[in-house]
Amino acid sequence: MRGLLGFLILVALLIGVMAFAVLPVAGPGLVSAVIRGTPPLGGQNVTVSTQVDATRLLRGEITRIDVSGQRISVDSASANGVTLSIDGLSVVDRSFANLDGQAASVAISQPDGTFVALDDVRVYGSSETIDAVGLIAPGEVTRLLTERLAAAGMAVDALRLESGVVVVTIAGQDIESRLSVSGDSVVLTPDGGLPVTVAAGVVEPWRLTGLDVSPAGVKVQAELTGARLG
């Protein structure tokens, strides 16, 4: 379940596309063209628009950048229905006043050939702190946990999500288990049993702040402080 926070790879992508070394004093059309041609956006079907104020640009600041695309991909990550906006971007220190990005769905390929899928992914915040939230659907949680528990030597008959708990059925017995963060790992702890690590070494420099289990899936929350574009 290492890919539990794989969608943050996409977050890094969306932030990174704004990192261009030198931006000349120019109109919004040229600024948009520069961003649209910057890897990894180059060659992809994306729409980029900018708002540029001449006075603020002379101080090294772009008023607003908007990026959208029906499908954006890079390396092992791809996303559908992506929108991203950044306000008050400084090309001097790469800080920004506000960032808001969303994706309808995100898929992250894993080194073993499997993948992790998330829905309703959102990132928001400023240079001080960025928060990220994504939902792993029930079927995807079941698949991931079943695979990881099997790898740990636990044959699962069934698995279902309830409010606050994961109910794991082993040898016909239902065991309520809790999914939680322990250091940089994600663990599943059965009632009266020892915790099982289902994801280890996740997503530095992001910090996991919450895993909320419900019948609708697992909502993953993470935080990044001191963010800069590039």
Secondary structure, DSSP 8 states (H G I E B T S, - for coil): -GGGGTHHHHHHHHHHTT--S---S--HHHHHHHHHTSTTTTTS--EEEEE--HHHHHTTEEEEEEEEEEEEEETTEEEEEEEEEEEEEETTT---SEEEEEEEEEEEE-TTS-EEEEEEEEEEE-SSEEEEEEEE-HHHHHHHHHHHHHHTT---SEEEEETTEEEEEETTEEEEEEEEEETTEEEEEETTS--EEEE-S-STTSEEEEEEEETTEEEEEEEEES----
